[in-house]
Amino acid sequence: MIETLAALAHGFGVALQPLNLLWGLVGVTLGTAIGVLPGVGPALTVAMLLPLTSKLDPTGALIMFAGIYYGAMYGGSTTTILLNTPGESASIATALEGNRMAKRGRAGPALATAAIGSFVAGTLATVLLTLLAPVVVEVALKFGPAEYFALMVFAFVTVAAVLGASMVRGLAMLFVGLLLGLVGIDEQTGQMRFAFGVPELLDGIDVVVLAVGLFAVGEALYVAAYQSRIAGTLERMGGSLWMSREDWKRSWPAWLRATAIGFPFGTIPAGGAEIPTFLSYAAERKLSRHPEEFGHGAIEGVAGPEAANNASSTGVLVPLLTLGIPTSATAAILLAAFQNYGLQPGPLLFQSQAALVWGLIASLYIGNVILLLLNLPLIGLWVKVLAIPRPLLYGGILVFATLGAYSLHQSVVDLVALYVFGLLGFVMRRWGFPVAPAVIGLILGPLAEAQFRRALAISQGDPSVFLRQPIAATLLALTVLLVLVPWLYKVVREHRARRRPPA
């Protein structure tokens, strides 16, 4: 415990350096402004900025990306409450009561409880991250190649299963990502694989090009094709901005309960913040002393989901930093940001780059304070950002995406790949295929392959090594259950439905 506090104190020394403070402020401001825009979430923003920040100091750049991440998670609440258009799927639960509060002239208290709830949940979740990270690192240091391979297989399947409309679609996109991860030179044998004689592909497909193509270009093409379907009415700000004593009394228990629900869901591959936000909404509806207000603008229905959203987004950093496992789309892009600087998140990162990791964790405490101070006075400004015409907004995104991808290697092949992946992203968005599994497959696929081959080399080609190690065997068994249980449940349900006599 004392070692953790000493490391955190050193982290504050890093995070409070003027330049790093500036990057944190830039990240939070940019994240909030981007989060306000409908359909432009943190994953798209970080993906778009990755190539433009490749020359920055790693610590400053990662602090900025962390600021963008939780700034955008908060910014989505403004769009949801005033426009009834959730910028992120995690904000859908907030829309149920937030927009109704705005229609009743209580947009101010709704936005205030979202901002303060984000601060409370984000700070408490960062305390839990500080306490949990060293414990997880100690366990992870005992992992060998077999355990790491099993952990990555478990992460592949869980993320593919819970992101998207169906497990089959998620797994299909995962295998697309794994296939793309095979392109280039095999590190073990030095042989070329799937490069098709193109020299630029010998280094493999750049994850930044894939991420920017799928997220930014794909989203811009989708909006251009289906803009007429995306509409909303902006509610006017009216009445007091501040919360009354009754609002505070009803909000603070919801913030605490939501933190307890959201943080654990962030730390496991459970599909991001959608599940805990809806669980928090359901819990508040059940526990509220004013159940009649639900459906008409209950403040607990905004306070709970927004706090759960932010607690979950901080929880995502536990497996990302300690194990190198992303459990959401944005976490996958943050992992790519680490790899851009030649850093591989995991237990060894806490030893080799302690100043960077603890500086990043300390910046979360500072960033949450900046987020609160920035957002309460500037709510009127964020509302004006919503007035940016969509053609200009998404045209700008395409320009930034193109310039960013070309700046990586000044390669025409990267530009062609960017728009090929952009078309793929458009098709995936149109037919409900999740994007995150493809990015995770490309990032973790080569690492999983290396651990698999290393484990077989140590065991002299004996595949039973994955079943003889207790941790590896347990993780693989859980993976099999994850695939089989939903399928068996579906089969049993259909069988019962057929046997049930017609009414």
C-alpha positions in Angstrom: 0.0 0.0 0.0 2.8 2.4 0.9 4.6 1.5 -2.3 1.5 2.3 -4.3 1.0 5.7 -2.6 4.7 6.5 -3.2 4.4 5.5 -6.9 1.2 7.6 -7.2 2.9 10.6 -5.6 5.7 10.3 -8.2 3.0 10.1 -10.8 1.5 13.4 -9.6 5.0 14.9 -10.0 4.9 13.8 -13.7 1.3 14.8 -14.3 1.6 18.2 -12.7 4.5 19.3 -15.0 3.2 22.3 -17.0 3.4 20.6 -20.4 1.6 17.5 -19.2 -1.1 19.7 -17.5 -1.5 21.5 -20.8 -2.0 18.2 -22.7 -4.5 17.0 -20.1 -6.5 20.3 -20.5 -6.3 20.0 -24.3 -7.5 16.4 -24.1 -10.5 17.1 -21.7 -11.6 20.1 -23.7 -11.3 18.4 -27.1 -12.9 15.2 -25.7 -15.9 17.2 -24.4 -16.3 19.2 -27.6 -16.1 16.0 -29.7 -18.4 14.1 -27.3 -21.1 16.7 -27.8 -21.2 16.0 -31.5 -23.7 13.3 -32.4 -22.1 10.1 -33.6 -18.5 11.3 -33.0 -17.4 9.2 -30.0 -14.0 8.9 -28.2 -12.9 5.9 -30.3 -13.3 7.9 -33.5 -11.6 11.0 -32.0 -8.6 9.1 -30.6 -8.2 7.1 -33.9 -8.3 10.3 -35.9 -5.6 12.0 -33.7 -3.3 9.0 -33.5 -1.2 9.8 -36.6 -1.1 13.5 -35.8 0.5 13.0 -32.4 3.2 10.5 -33.4 5.9 13.1 -32.8 4.7 14.0 -29.2 6.3 12.8 -26.0 4.6 9.5 -25.1 3.6 10.6 -21.6 2.0 13.8 -22.8 0.3 12.2 -25.7 -1.2 9.4 -23.6 -2.4 11.9 -20.9 -4.1 13.8 -23.7 -5.7 10.6 -25.1 -7.0 9.7 -21.6 -8.5 13.2 -21.3 -10.2 12.8 -24.7 -11.5 9.5 -23.5 -13.4 10.5 -20.4 -14.1 14.0 -21.7 -16.0 12.5 -24.6 -17.8 10.1 -22.3 -19.1 13.1 -20.4 -19.7 15.3 -23.6 -22.2 12.7 -24.9 -24.6 13.5 -22.1 -25.1 17.1 -23.4 -26.2 15.7 -26.8 -28.4 13.1 -25.2 -30.2 15.5 -22.9 -30.7 18.4 -25.3 -31.0 16.6 -28.6 -32.2 13.1 -27.6 -29.4 11.7 -29.8 -27.0 9.6 -27.9 -23.5 10.2 -29.3 -22.4 6.9 -27.7 -24.4 3.7 -27.1 -23.4 4.1 -23.4 -25.6 7.3 -23.3 -28.8 5.6 -24.4 -30.0 5.0 -20.8 -29.4 8.7 -20.0 -31.8 9.7 -22.9 -34.7 7.9 -21.2 -35.0 10.7 -18.5 -32.6 13.4 -19.5 -34.4 14.6 -22.6 -37.7 14.5 -20.7 -36.2 16.8 -18.0 -35.1 19.2 -20.8 -38.6 19.2 -22.3 -39.9 20.2 -18.8 -37.5 23.1 -18.7 -35.0 21.3 -16.3 -32.1 20.9 -18.8 -29.8 22.8 -16.4 -30.1 20.4 -13.4 -30.0 17.4 -15.8 -26.7 18.6 -17.2 -25.4 19.5 -13.7 -26.1 16.1 -12.2 -24.4 14.5 -15.3 -21.3 16.7 -14.8 -21.0 16.2 -11.0 -21.9 12.5 -11.2 -19.2 12.1 -13.8 -16.7 13.7 -11.4 -17.7 11.7 -8.4 -17.8 8.4 -10.2 -14.6 9.1 -12.2 -12.7 10.0 -9.0 -13.9 7.0 -7.0 -13.2 4.7 -9.9 -9.7 6.1 -10.2 -9.1 5.4 -6.5 -10.1 1.8 -7.2 -7.9 1.6 -10.2 -4.9 2.9 -8.1 -5.6 0.2 -5.5 -6.3 -2.7 -7.9 -3.7 -2.2 -10.6 -0.7 -3.3 -8.4 -2.6 -6.4 -7.2 -3.5 -7.5 -10.8 0.1 -6.8 -11.9 1.5 -9.2 -9.2 -0.9 -11.9 -10.4 -0.1 -11.2 -14.1 3.7 -11.5 -13.5 3.1 -15.2 -12.8 1.6 -15.8 -16.3 3.6 -17.8 -18.8 3.1 -18.1 -22.6 0.3 -20.7 -22.2 -1.6 -18.5 -19.7 -1.3 -15.4 -21.9 -2.5 -17.2 -25.0 -5.5 -18.5 -23.1 -6.2 -15.0 -21.7 -6.1 -13.5 -25.2 -8.5 -16.2 -26.6 -10.8 -15.5 -23.7 -10.7 -11.7 -24.5 -11.2 -12.3 -28.2 -14.3 -14.4 -27.7 -15.9 -12.3 -24.9 -15.4 -9.0 -26.8 -16.6 -10.5 -30.0 -19.6 -12.1 -28.3 -20.9 -9.0 -26.4 -20.1 -6.2 -29.0 -22.6 -6.2 -31.8 -26.0 -7.6 -32.7 -24.9 -11.3 -32.6 -22.0 -13.5 -31.6 -21.6 -14.8 -35.2 -21.2 -11.2 -36.5 -18.7 -10.4 -33.7 -16.7 -13.5 -34.3 -16.7 -12.9 -38.1 -15.2 -9.4 -37.6 -12.7 -10.9 -35.1 -11.4 -13.3 -37.7 -11.2 -10.5 -40.3 -8.9 -8.7 -37.8 -6.9 -11.8 -37.1 -6.4 -12.4 -40.9 -5.2 -8.8 -41.4 -2.8 -9.4 -38.5 -1.1 -12.1 -40.5 -0.1 -9.8 -43.3 3.7 -9.0 -43.4 6.8 -10.9 -42.4 6.5 -13.9 -40.0 8.7 -13.0 -37.0 9.6 -16.6 -36.3 10.7 -17.7 -39.8 11.2 -14.5 -41.7 8.8 -15.6 -44.5 6.5 -13.2 -46.3 2.8 -13.7 -45.7 -0.2 -12.3 -47.6 1.8 -9.3 -48.8 1.0 -10.0 -52.5 4.3 -8.6 -53.7 3.6 -5.1 -52.2 6.7 -3.9 -50.4 4.8 -1.5 -48.2 2.8 -4.4 -46.7 5.9 -6.3 -45.5 5.8 -4.4 -42.2 2.1 -5.4 -41.8 -1.1 -3.4 -41.9 -0.8 -0.3 -39.7 -3.4 -0.5 -37.0 -3.8 3.3 -37.1 -4.8 3.1 -40.8 -7.3 0.3 -40.0 -8.8 2.2 -36.9 -9.1 5.5 -38.7 -10.6 3.9 -41.8 -13.2 1.8 -39.9 -14.2 4.5 -37.4 -13.7 7.9 -39.0 -14.1 7.2 -42.8 -16.7 4.6 -42.3 -18.8 6.9 -40.0 -18.5 9.8 -42.4 -19.6 7.7 -45.4 -22.5 6.3 -43.4 -23.7 9.8 -42.3 -23.4 11.0 -46.0 -25.5 8.1 -47.2 -28.1 8.2 -44.4 -28.1 11.8 -43.2 -31.8 12.2 -43.7 -32.5 9.4 -41.2 -30.5 11.2 -38.4 -32.4 14.1 -37.1 -33.3 15.6 -33.8 -34.8 18.7 -32.1 -32.5 20.8 -29.9 -34.2 21.6 -26.6 -33.6 25.2 -25.4 -31.7 25.9 -22.2 -34.2 27.4 -19.7 -34.6 27.9 -16.0 -31.8 27.5 -13.4 -28.6 25.7 -14.2 -28.0 24.7 -10.6 -29.4 21.7 -8.7 -31.9 22.3 -5.9 -31.4 20.8 -2.4 -33.9 18.1 -3.4 -32.0 17.3 -6.6 -28.8 16.8 -4.5 -30.6 14.6 -2.0 -31.9 12.4 -4.8 -28.7 12.4 -6.9 -25.8 11.5 -4.5 -27.0 8.0 -3.6 -27.5 7.3 -7.3 -23.9 8.4 -8.0 -22.5 6.0 -5.4 -24.6 3.0 -6.4 -23.8 3.6 -10.1 -20.0 3.7 -9.3 -20.3 0.3 -7.6 -22.2 -1.1 -10.6 -20.1 0.5 -13.4 -16.5 -0.1 -12.3 -16.6 -3.9 -12.1 -18.2 -4.1 -15.6 -15.4 -1.9 -17.0 -12.7 -4.3 -15.6 -14.1 -7.4 -17.4 -14.7 -8.0 -21.1 -18.4 -7.3 -20.9 -19.0 -5.0 -23.8 -18.3 -1.5 -22.5 -20.7 0.7 -20.5 -24.0 -0.2 -22.1 -24.9 -3.0 -19.6 -24.0 -1.1 -16.3 -25.8 2.1 -17.5 -29.0 0.1 -18.0 -28.5 -1.8 -14.8 -28.0 1.5 -12.9 -31.2 2.9 -14.5 -33.2 -0.2 -13.5 -31.8 -0.1 -10.0 -32.7 3.6 -9.6 -36.2 3.0 -10.9 -36.7 0.2 -8.3 -35.2 2.0 -5.4 -36.6 5.5 -6.1 -39.1 7.1 -3.6 -40.6 8.8 -6.7 -41.3 6.0 -9.1 -44.1 7.9 -10.7 -41.6 10.4 -12.1 -39.8 7.8 -14.2 -40.7 8.2 -17.8 -41.4 11.9 -17.2 -37.9 13.2 -16.2 -36.7 11.7 -12.9 -33.3 13.1 -12.0 -32.1 9.7 -10.6 -32.5 8.3 -14.1 -29.8 10.8 -15.3 -27.5 10.7 -12.3 -27.2 6.9 -12.2 -26.5 6.0 -15.8 -24.0 8.9 -16.3 -22.1 8.0 -13.2 -22.1 4.3 -14.2 -20.9 5.3 -17.7 -17.8 7.2 -16.3 -17.0 4.5 -13.6 -17.1 1.9 -16.3 -14.8 3.9 -18.7 -12.2 4.2 -15.9 -12.5 0.5 -15.0 -11.6 -0.4 -18.6 -8.1 0.9 -17.9 -7.4 -1.9 -15.3 -7.2 -4.8 -17.8 -5.7 -2.4 -20.4 -2.8 -1.2 -18.3 -2.1 -4.4 -16.3 -2.7 -7.2 -18.9 -2.7 -5.4 -22.2 -6.3 -6.5 -22.9 -8.7 -4.0 -24.3 -12.4 -4.5 -23.3 -14.0 -1.8 -25.5 -13.5 -0.1 -28.9 -11.8 3.0 -27.3 -9.5 0.8 -25.2 -8.4 -1.0 -28.4 -7.5 2.4 -30.0 -5.7 3.4 -26.8 -3.7 0.1 -27.0 -2.8 1.1 -30.5 -1.6 4.5 -29.2 0.7 2.7 -26.7 2.1 0.5 -29.5 2.6 3.6 -31.7 5.3 4.5 -29.2 6.8 1.0 -29.0 5.1 0.3 -25.6 3.2 -2.9 -24.8 0.8 -2.5 -21.8 1.0 -5.3 -19.3 2.7 -6.1 -16.0 6.2 -5.4 -17.3 5.1 -1.8 -18.3 4.7 -1.0 -14.6 8.4 -1.9 -14.0 9.9 -0.5 -17.2 7.8 2.7 -17.6 6.6 3.4 -14.0 6.7 7.2 -14.5 4.5 7.0 -17.6 1.9 4.6 -16.1 1.6 6.4 -12.7 1.7 9.8 -14.4 -1.2 8.6 -16.5 -3.2 7.4 -13.5 -2.4 10.6 -11.6 -3.6 12.6 -14.6 -7.0 11.0 -14.2 -7.5 12.6 -10.8 -6.4 16.0 -12.2 -8.5 15.5 -15.4 -11.7 14.8 -13.5 -11.3 18.2 -11.6 -10.6 20.0 -14.9 -13.6 18.3 -16.4 -15.9 19.6 -13.6 -14.5 23.1 -13.7 -14.6 23.2 -17.5 -18.1 21.9 -18.0 -20.4 23.6 -15.5 -19.5 27.2 -16.7 -19.2 26.3 -20.4 -22.5 24.3 -20.9 -23.8 27.2 -23.1 -20.7 26.9 -25.4 -21.1 23.1 -25.8 -24.7 23.7 -26.8 -23.5 26.0 -29.6 -21.2 23.3 -30.9 -24.3 21.3 -31.7 -25.2 23.8 -34.4 -22.2 22.8 -36.6 -23.7 21.6 -39.9 -23.1 17.8 -40.5 -21.7 18.2 -44.0 -19.0 20.5 -42.7 -18.3 18.4 -39.7 -17.9 15.1 -41.5 -16.1 16.7 -44.4 -13.5 18.0 -41.9 -13.3 14.5 -40.4 -12.5 13.0 -43.9 -9.8 15.7 -44.5 -8.1 15.0 -41.1 -8.3 11.2 -41.6 -6.7 11.5 -45.0 -3.9 13.8 -43.9 -3.3 11.8 -40.7 -3.0 8.4 -42.6 -0.7 9.9 -45.3 1.6 11.5 -42.6 2.4 8.1 -41.1 4.7 6.9 -43.9 4.0 9.3 -46.8 2.6 6.2 -48.6 -0.1 6.0 -51.3 -0.6 2.4 -50.2 -1.7 3.7 -46.8 -4.2 6.0 -48.4 -5.7 3.2 -50.6 -5.9 1.0 -47.5 -7.6 3.8 -45.5 -10.4 4.1 -48.0 -10.7 0.4 -48.5 -11.2 0.0 -44.8 -13.5 3.0 -44.8 -15.8 1.2 -47.3 -15.6 -1.9 -45.1 -16.5 0.3 -42.1 -19.5 1.7 -43.9 -20.7 -1.8 -44.8 -20.2 -3.0 -41.2 -22.1 0.0 -39.9 -24.9 -0.4 -42.4 -25.5 -4.1 -41.6 -24.8 -4.1 -37.9 -21.3 -5.7 -37.8 -19.3 -4.5 -34.8 -16.0 -2.6 -35.5 -14.1 -3.2 -32.3 -13.5 -7.0 -32.7 -11.7 -6.3 -36.1 -9.4 -3.8 -34.5 -8.7 -6.0 -31.4 -8.0 -9.0 -33.7 -5.4 -7.0 -35.7 -3.7 -5.7 -32.5 -3.7 -8.8 -30.3 -3.6 -11.4 -33.1 0.2 -11.3 -33.7 0.8 -11.2 -29.9 -1.5 -14.3 -29.4 0.3 -16.1 -32.2 3.7 -15.3 -30.7 2.6 -16.6 -27.2 1.0 -19.7 -28.8 4.2 -20.7 -30.7 6.4 -19.9 -27.6 4.3 -22.2 -25.4 4.6 -25.0 -28.0 8.3 -24.4 -28.3 8.8 -24.7 -24.5 6.6 -27.9 -24.4 8.5 -29.3 -27.4 5.3 -29.3 -29.6 3.0 -30.8 -27.0 -0.4 -29.0 -27.3 -1.6 -30.4 -23.9 0.5 -27.6 -22.3 -2.6 -25.4 -22.5 -4.7 -27.9 -20.5 -2.0 -28.9 -18.0 -1.6 -25.3 -16.7 -4.5 -24.6 -14.2 -5.0 -20.9 -15.1 -4.8 -21.6 -18.9 -7.2 -24.5 -18.7 -9.7 -22.5 -16.6 -9.6 -19.6 -19.1 -10.1 -21.9 -22.1 -13.0 -23.7 -20.3 -14.7 -20.4 -19.6 -14.2 -19.5 -23.3 -15.9 -22.7 -24.5 -18.8 -22.2 -22.0 -19.2 -18.6 -23.3 -19.7 -19.9 -26.8 -21.8 -23.0 -26.0 -24.2 -21.7 -23.2 -26.0 -19.1 -25.3 -26.4 -21.6 -28.2 -27.7 -24.3 -25.9 -30.1 -21.9 -24.2 -31.4 -20.9 -27.6 -31.8 -24.6 -28.7 -33.6 -25.5 -25.5 -35.9 -22.4 -25.7 -36.9 -23.3 -29.3 -37.5 -26.9 -28.4 -39.8 -25.9 -25.6 -41.6 -23.4 -27.9 -42.3 -26.3 -30.4 -43.6 -28.6 -27.7 -45.9 -26.0 -26.2 -49.5 -26.6 -27.4 -51.0 -23.7 -29.5 -53.2 -21.3 -27.6 
